[in-house]
Amino acid sequence: MNQTIFTGSGVALVTPMNPDLSVNYEMLGQLIDFHLENKTDAIVVAGTTGEASTLTDQEHLQVIEYTVKRVNHRIPVIAGTGSNNTAHAIELSQEAERLGADALLVVTPYYNKCSQKGLFLHFQAIAQSVSLPIVLYNVPSRTSVNILPITYYKLSEISNIVAVKEASGNFSQIAKILSLCGDRLDVYSGNDDQITSALALGAKGVISVLANLVPQDTHDICQSYFDGNPEQSDNLQLYYLELIENLFSDVNPIPVKHALNAMGFEVGPCRLPLCSMDETAAERLLGSLYRYGLMEEKKAGSVTVRRPQEALLWRRNH
């Protein structure tokens, strides 16, 4: 039986940028404080949502170090240290451990498109290079690589590989992972629209983009389920479905940074090759933010969204 890193909502934190695209550490500190004050259960830093692929190694490690110091052991800090170069992932992982991260998030190697044997050897080498617990990250839509359940089973026999962020969207696969690995491998949903479904199969929580905007309610989706109130958990999940859809109407993290900027968190733009949102999608996102009470009407744009406000309020209150 492994030691669970966290239960509940781990935010996949954005990396705020200044207008010149340097990292905005002042805003990063404000975001971290916002999550500490609003029941986020863990912070995942320098992952996909944190634009790790366009951070230099120096920036990557500075963001991890800043987050570790700001959080100061109040909740776990999980550092993204994945790469499609095993040696590079090992270097980042060892540095993150030195800087005080509580755990590592390691994505499947992208572009190389390695075999299942290659996946095992890649993760094994990283795990053997550090003592920190490791969360595997399976996101085939971005990497074109899927960790098969039998590979999870073999990886779960490595003592410090303790969890997975499963973003395949395949519930049959999640069920198979939990059936094969039992309590040796915790599962976190990697999809905000599937949190309650994953919890029902035995997941420990979510690593969430939605939590950037509504950390307490994302926590409550999980906590309600753990407290024996699955109906409340389901209702919150359904209540936020429209917002979640709009947060993924463009490549993550483009919409979530657009939303945070509209809400008054000056997180800046994404670095190229990620660019600004399509105007129609952006207006639809802003209209959704207004209807969820997350921004002022005057900023909300003109696009009509699907559900009437009354339906949202009914779902939120039942």
Residue pairs with C-beta under 8 A, 6 or more apart in sequence:
1 183
1 184
2 133
2 159
2 162
2 163
2 183
2 184
2 185
2 186
3 133
3 162
4 162
4 163
4 186
4 204
5 42
5 76
5 78
5 102
5 103
5 133
5 135
5 162
5 163
5 186
6 41
6 42
6 75
6 76
6 204
6 205
7 41
7 204
7 205
7 222
7 226
8 39
8 41
8 42
8 204
8 205
8 206
8 219
8 222
8 223
8 226
9 39
9 40
9 41
9 42
9 205
9 206
9 208
9 211
9 215
9 218
9 219
9 221
9 222
10 40
10 41
10 42
10 43
10 44
10 76
10 78
10 188
10 205
10 206
10 207
10 208
10 211
11 35
11 40
11 42
11 43
11 44
11 207
11 208
11 211
11 212
11 215
11 218
12 44
12 47
12 48
12 49
12 50
12 207
12 208
12 209
12 211
12 212
13 31
13 32
13 35
13 43
13 44
13 45
13 47
13 49
13 50
13 67
13 212
14 31
14 49
14 50
14 51
14 212
14 253
14 256
14 257
14 260
14 267
15 23
15 28
15 45
15 46
15 50
15 51
15 52
15 55
15 63
16 23
16 24
16 27
16 28
16 31
16 265
16 266
16 267
16 268
17 23
17 24
17 267
17 268
17 269
17 270
17 271
18 24
18 268
19 268
21 268
21 269
21 271
23 55
23 59
23 62
23 63
24 266
24 267
24 268
25 66
27 265
27 266
27 267
27 268
28 63
28 66
28 67
28 70
29 66
29 70
30 265
31 212
31 265
31 267
32 43
32 67
32 70
32 71
33 70
34 215
34 265
35 43
35 75
35 211
35 215
36 71
36 74
36 75
38 215
38 216
38 219
39 215
39 216
39 219
39 220
40 75
40 211
40 215
40 218
40 219
41 75
41 76
41 205
41 219
41 222
42 75
42 76
42 77
42 78
43 67
43 71
43 75
43 76
43 77
43 78
44 50
44 78
44 79
44 80
44 105
44 207
45 63
45 64
45 67
45 77
45 78
45 79
45 80
46 52
46 55
46 60
46 63
46 64
46 79
46 80
46 81
47 80
47 105
47 107
47 137
47 207
48 80
48 107
48 139
48 142
48 252
48 253
49 209
49 212
49 252
49 253
49 256
50 63
50 80
50 253
51 253
51 270
51 271
51 274
52 60
52 80
52 82
54 271
54 272
54 274
55 63
57 91
57 92
60 92
61 92
61 95
61 96
61 99
64 77
64 79
64 95
64 96
64 99
64 101
65 99
65 100
67 77
67 79
68 77
68 99
68 100
68 101
69 100
71 77
76 102
76 103
77 100
77 101
77 102
77 103
78 101
78 102
78 103
78 104
78 105
78 135
79 96
79 99
79 101
79 103
79 104
79 105
80 104
80 105
80 106
80 107
80 137
81 89
81 92
81 93
81 95
81 96
81 104
81 105
81 106
81 126
82 89
82 105
82 106
82 107
82 108
82 109
82 137
83 89
83 92
83 109
84 109
84 110
84 111
84 112
85 109
86 109
86 121
86 122
86 125
86 126
89 106
89 122
89 126
90 125
90 126
90 129
93 104
93 106
93 126
93 129
93 130
93 132
94 129
94 130
96 104
96 132
97 104
97 130
97 131
97 132
101 132
102 132
102 133
103 132
103 133
103 134
103 135
103 162
103 163
104 126
104 130
104 132
104 133
104 134
104 135
105 134
105 135
105 137
105 165
105 207
106 123
106 126
106 134
106 135
106 136
106 137
107 137
107 139
107 143
108 119
108 136
108 137
108 138
108 139
108 140
108 143
108 145
108 146
108 147
109 118
109 119
109 122
109 143
109 145
110 142
110 143
110 144
110 145
111 143
111 144
112 118
113 143
113 144
113 145
114 122
114 145
116 147
116 148
116 150
116 151
119 145
119 147
119 151
120 151
120 154
120 155
123 134
123 136
123 155
123 158
123 161
124 155
124 158
126 134
127 134
127 158
127 160
127 161
128 158
130 160
131 160
132 160
133 160
133 161
133 162
133 163
134 160
134 161
134 162
134 163
135 162
135 163
135 164
135 165
135 188
135 207
136 147
136 152
136 155
136 161
136 163
136 164
136 165
137 164
137 165
137 167
137 190
138 146
138 147
138 164
138 165
138 166
138 167
138 168
138 190
139 165
139 167
139 168
139 190
140 146
140 167
140 168
141 167
141 169
146 168
146 173
147 155
147 164
149 173
149 176
149 177
149 180
150 180
152 164
152 177
152 180
152 181
152 185
153 180
153 181
155 161
155 185
156 180
156 181
156 184
156 185
157 184
161 185
162 184
162 185
162 186
163 185
163 186
163 187
163 188
163 204
164 177
164 185
164 186
164 187
164 188
165 188
165 189
165 190
165 207
166 173
166 174
166 177
166 187
166 188
166 189
166 190
166 198
166 203
167 189
167 190
167 191
168 174
168 190
169 191
169 194
171 194
171 197
171 198
171 201
174 187
174 198
174 201
174 203
175 201
177 185
177 187
178 185
178 187
178 201
178 202
186 203
186 204
187 198
187 201
187 202
187 203
187 204
188 198
188 203
188 204
188 205
188 206
188 207
189 195
189 197
189 198
189 199
189 203
189 205
189 206
189 207
190 206
190 207
191 198
192 206
192 208
192 209
192 210
192 218
192 240
192 244
192 247
192 248
193 237
193 241
193 244
193 245
195 203
195 205
195 206
195 208
195 218
195 221
195 222
195 233
195 237
196 221
196 225
196 230
196 233
196 234
196 237
198 206
199 205
199 222
199 225
199 226
199 233
200 225
200 230
205 222
206 218
206 221
206 222
208 218
209 247
209 248
209 252
209 253
209 256
210 218
210 240
210 243
210 244
210 247
211 218
211 219
212 256
212 259
212 260
213 243
213 247
213 256
213 259
213 260
213 263
213 289
213 294
214 240
214 243
214 292
214 294
217 236
217 240
220 232
220 233
220 236
221 233
221 236
221 237
221 240
222 233
224 230
224 232
224 233
224 236
225 233
235 315
235 316
235 318
236 316
238 315
239 312
239 315
239 316
240 292
242 288
242 305
242 306
242 307
242 312
243 288
243 289
243 292
246 255
246 281
246 284
246 285
246 288
247 255
247 256
247 259
247 285
248 255
249 255
249 277
249 281
249 284
249 285
250 277
250 278
250 281
251 274
253 270
253 274
254 270
254 274
254 275
254 276
254 277
255 277
255 281
255 285
257 267
257 268
257 269
257 270
258 276
258 277
258 282
258 285
259 285
259 286
259 289
259 294
260 267
261 267
261 268
262 285
262 286
262 289
262 295
262 299
263 289
263 294
263 295
264 295
269 276
276 282
277 285
280 303
282 301
283 301
283 302
283 303
284 301
284 303
284 305
286 295
286 299
286 300
286 301
286 303
287 300
287 301
287 302
287 303
287 304
287 305
288 305
289 295
289 300
290 296
290 297
290 299
290 300
291 300
291 305
291 309
291 312
292 312
